Amino acid sequence: MTTPLEDAMDTLIRIFHHYSGKEGDKNKLSKGELKELLTSELTDFLSGQKDPLLVDKIMNDLDSNKDNEVDFNEFVILVAALTVACNDFFEEQLKKEEF
């Protein structure tokens, strides 16, 4: 039986590979694939965003080697950064509730 953390890691890998490789390299996300992943898997995050260039900005920030694709390592950086931001938000909410 796997642990919740192992399940989460497996889910990250499966989601990445579900979207990668539809265009070009099967182990990387093109901008189109990244956009599809973000709009399908992070709908709550994107629903509050008004910037039409958001996916371009995310792609530019993640694509550390500037090959116009996002590999798994670059993808994990996005997930980690969003997770940290969510944790920070929840910690702030808890502090407000304490007062």
Secondary structure, DSSP 4 states (H G I P E B T S, - for coil): ---HHHHHHHHHHHHHHHHTTSSS-TTEE-HHHHHHHHHHH-HHHHHT---TTHHHHHHHHH-TT-SSSEEHHHHHHHHHHHHHHHHHHHHHHHHHHH-
